Amino acid sequence: MEPITTLCFLLCFIYLSYSLLRFLYLRRGGGKSCYMLGYQCYKPPEDTRLTTDACVKVIMRNQNLELEDYRFLLKTMSRSGIGEHTYGPRIVLTVTRRARRIRPVSELDEIFFQTLDGLFASSLVSPSEVDVLVVNVSLFSPAPSLTSRIVNRYKMRPDVKTYNLAGMGCSASLIALHLVQEIFKTRKNSIAVVASTESMGSHWYCGKEKSMIISNCLFRMGGCSVLLTNDESRRHHAIMKLRNAVRVHHGSIDDSYECCIQEEDDEGYQGFRLTKYLVLPLHELIRYKVCDILGLNPKDKPMRGLNLKTGIDHFCIHPGGKAVIDTVGKSLELDEYDMEPSRMALHRFGNTSAGGNWYVLGYMEAKKRLKKGDRVLMISLGAGFKSNTCLWEVTRDLKNENVWEDCLGEYPPESLENPFMEKYGWIYDECLNFVRMR
């Protein structure tokens, strides 16, 4: 056989072998897989705890509030589903001159560095191995960027790819996951970190508009860092695998766009306005109500018989508020067992914005609900208006210690009621005395 013919056969053999191996690799998910190696939720220090009395002290410092405003706040807090063990930023809690020297970025440093330290230590992954870093904080964007602060702190490689996501609200963490999933399609054997939190102290509302002051009642300090990879050699160390991510954006609809928006009130106070359309857009409310009136909606069957629980074992609903959890749960026909993790996360940690889903997941893990092969659906709603879902598959039984460890025995409590009405309900009858307390 001629040498040139032999060479051609050899090249063809190499090409076919490569094509076959590539086909088998991609069939197994190679290059497209997204594994979660670990996650760490932030546990605030006890001196930042927001008890009922601490909340009232913060409220009393707002000299713009009137009698009806106090009544509204009391009613909102007593029905919020939030307990006495949530946490707030020091810049809001501190009333001394020292508060003026507290920088908003210090709140974020504390969250990022605590969760990332724990994440790197528990996973045995070095910061120098990180290829992609995604940080999402909606209400605060300093210079240098938040990703730069993390890169500097952990001395990451100069070729690390960094992304700062802003303005995405509570849905930002799942959007970041989808971004990493897309990046992994073009980068093999990579490691990514997603850091999710919100800057509460820098945008505390000091006015009196009800639709804006409600954010002070619901949002609390918290966050999470997540470690991801598409390296098949690390899949045996993974705790979960991302099966799918779906994003929906209703920003073209005015009611949806304005349901969760940052702006100034008529007196110039900046805040975050929340409307009823945050739970369900107006056109959906109208559609459902008309169908209900016409008798087209089967009673207690808003999904028309669709049983999501046949393919999903656990539901991780963003703990954005009692109304959000109730509405999503009703729409998906979930029972109290399914909604328990989200209710408990709201009660224990409050609405921690982009970090909320991870406290819900942490509760499931702490309660040893997550078994190998289980599927977990994460659902988040955020400014814009965005609705995002991620479907995870548990790759091994999960029972690691996390932020729930010190209080797990207390959950679920017999009642989710907080003592706001019990302690301060007298303002309905003794309004003048309450005003004099100021």
C-alpha positions, -999 to 999 in steps of 0.1 A, spaced: 0 0 0 13 34 -9 25 56 19 0 83 9 -29 58 10 -18 46 45 -17 82 57 -52 88 44 -66 57 61 -49 67 93 -63 102 92 -98 89 85 -95 65 114 -84 92 137 -112 115 126 -139 88 129 -126 78 164 -127 115 174 -162 119 161 -174 88 179 -158 98 212 -173 133 209 -207 119 202 -205 96 233 -192 125 253 -220 149 243 -246 121 247 -236 119 284 -240 156 287 -203 165 284 -198 201 277 -234 209 286 -237 197 321 -239 220 351 -232 204 385 -236 221 419 -206 213 441 -219 231 471 -236 262 484 -233 283 516 -260 306 530 -251 336 551 -257 334 588 -259 370 603 -245 377 638 -269 379 667 -263 417 672 -282 423 639 -313 404 649 -346 421 643 -369 413 672 -403 428 675 -390 455 698 -360 462 675 -384 466 645 -405 491 664 -375 512 674 -364 514 638 -400 524 628 -402 551 655 -371 568 640 -391 577 609 -404 611 617 -425 612 585 -450 586 597 -485 594 608 -511 575 628 -525 557 598 -490 547 587 -484 531 621 -516 511 618 -507 500 583 -472 488 594 -486 470 624 -512 452 603 -485 443 577 -460 430 601 -485 409 621 -497 392 590 -463 389 572 -454 354 582 -420 367 594 -408 358 629 -385 374 654 -352 358 643 -346 377 610 -317 401 606 -311 437 594 -280 457 583 -261 476 610 -264 508 590 -302 506 597 -301 493 632 -274 516 646 -286 550 658 -253 564 671 -228 585 652 -210 553 644 -238 546 619 -227 575 597 -193 558 593 -208 524 583 -204 520 545 -231 502 526 -204 480 509 -194 466 543 -228 448 545 -220 430 513 -184 423 522 -196 405 553 -221 384 533 -198 376 504 -167 368 524 -184 346 550 -202 325 524 -172 322 500 -148 313 528 -172 285 538 -177 274 502 -141 271 493 -132 254 526 -160 228 524 -155 220 487 -117 220 487 -117 242 456 -92 269 456 -102 305 445 -74 303 419 -94 275 402 -124 297 396 -130 304 359 -162 324 361 -176 347 388 -211 360 387 -224 385 414 -259 397 416 -269 427 437 -298 448 424 -297 480 444 -260 488 448 -233 491 421 -201 506 434 -168 512 417 -146 491 417 -173 466 410 -184 440 435 -168 412 415 -135 432 416 -137 432 455 -141 395 455 -113 389 429 -90 412 450 -99 395 483 -93 360 470 -65 369 446 -82 351 417 -65 346 383 -62 376 359 -82 356 333 -112 349 355 -144 360 337 -166 383 359 -202 394 355 -221 419 376 -259 415 374 -280 445 386 -317 454 387 -330 419 386 -344 417 421 -353 385 438 -350 365 405 -313 373 401 -298 342 415 -317 319 391 -308 342 362 -272 339 372 -275 301 372 -289 302 337 -260 325 326 -235 300 340 -253 272 322 -250 291 289 -213 299 295 -205 263 302 -217 254 267 -186 272 253 -161 265 281 -151 230 290 -140 218 324 -147 251 341 -156 261 376 -180 290 384 -191 309 415 -224 326 418 -228 351 447 -263 363 454 -275 389 479 -291 424 482 -280 457 497 -307 466 522 -290 493 541 -281 515 511 -318 518 500 -338 519 532 -370 538 526 -376 568 549 -409 580 535 -445 571 542 -460 558 510 -476 524 518 -466 507 485 -430 516 492 -427 513 530 -439 477 527 -404 467 514 -390 477 548 -413 452 565 -405 422 542 -369 424 532 -341 412 554 -303 407 553 -291 374 538 -274 358 508 -257 328 494 -227 317 473 -229 286 450 -201 266 434 -208 251 399 -188 231 374 -192 213 340 -161 192 346 -172 156 343 -143 144 364 -159 163 394 -194 150 390 -189 124 417 -184 153 442 -215 171 430 -246 174 452 -270 183 424 -272 186 386 -290 213 368 -315 197 344 -332 227 329 -337 264 334 -366 284 319 -369 322 320 -399 344 312 -399 382 309 -431 402 310 -414 436 308 -434 446 277 -465 447 299 -467 480 318 -484 466 349 -458 438 351 -429 462 345 -441 486 373 -451 459 399 -416 460 416 -398 492 408 -372 515 424 -381 552 424 -386 583 444 -419 592 461 -435 627 458 -413 640 487 -381 628 471 -375 597 493 -360 569 473 -374 534 478 -387 502 463 -424 502 452 -443 470 454 -478 465 439 -504 437 439 -493 428 404 -461 414 418 -481 382 426 -501 380 394 -502 405 364 -534 424 358 -543 406 326 -540 372 344 -562 384 372 -588 396 348 -586 364 327 -590 342 358 -618 363 373 -638 363 340 -634 326 337 -644 322 373 -676 343 368 -685 323 336 -679 290 355 -650 280 332 -626 275 361 -630 242 379 -632 248 417 -598 244 433 -583 234 400 -566 265 386 -541 243 367 -570 223 351 -558 190 365 -521 193 357 -502 174 384 -467 187 386 -459 164 415 -457 134 392 -423 146 379 -411 169 408 -404 158 443 -398 192 460 -408 227 453 -384 256 462 -407 286 461 -390 320 466 -400 332 501 -410 367 489 -439 370 512 -469 351 525 -491 362 496 -465 351 471 -461 316 486 -499 311 490 -506 322 454 -479 301 438 -488 271 460 -525 274 450 -517 278 413 -495 247 413 -519 228 436 -493 222 463 -501 209 498 -487 223 531 -458 198 530 -447 212 497 -449 248 509 -435 242 544 -398 249 534 -407 283 519 -430 293 548 -402 284 573 -376 303 554 -398 334 553 -405 330 591 -369 324 601 -349 347 577 -375 369 560 -374 378 523 -336 378 516 -342 387 479 -319 368 455 -307 346 483 -341 334 494 -344 302 474 -312 289 490 -325 292 525 -355 271 513 -332 245 498 -312 246 531 -343 237 551 -350 208 528 -315 195 533 -315 201 570 -347 181 573 -331 153 553 -358 155 526 -334 154 497 -325 119 485 -305 108 455 -326 110 423 -351 135 437 -360 165 415 -363 200 430 -380 228 412 -368 263 421 -392 292 414 -383 328 416 -401 361 408 -384 394 403 -384 430 391 -390 436 355 -412 414 357 -394 381 355 -404 346 364 -376 320 364 -375 283 372 -346 258 376 -350 220 377 -323 202 398 -317 165 402 -301 154 436 -271 133 428 -266 120 463 -284 120 497 -280 154 513 -276 159 550 -249 185 555 -250 210 583 -261 245 573 -276 277 586 -306 258 600 -286 236 623 -290 257 655 -328 261 652 -339 231 632 -356 215 662 -379 246 665 -393 242 630 -420 239 620 -434 258 650 -470 253 662 -478 288 650 -463 312 625 -478 342 643 -454 368 656 -460 390 687 -464 423 670 -502 425 676 -499 411 711 -473 437 721 -484 467 701 -520 461 692 -530 487 717 -523 514 692 -557 509 678 -572 520 711 -545 543 725 -534 561 694 -524 593 711 -502 575 736 -485 557 707 -478 590 689 -464 605 721 -438 577 723 -421 593 694 
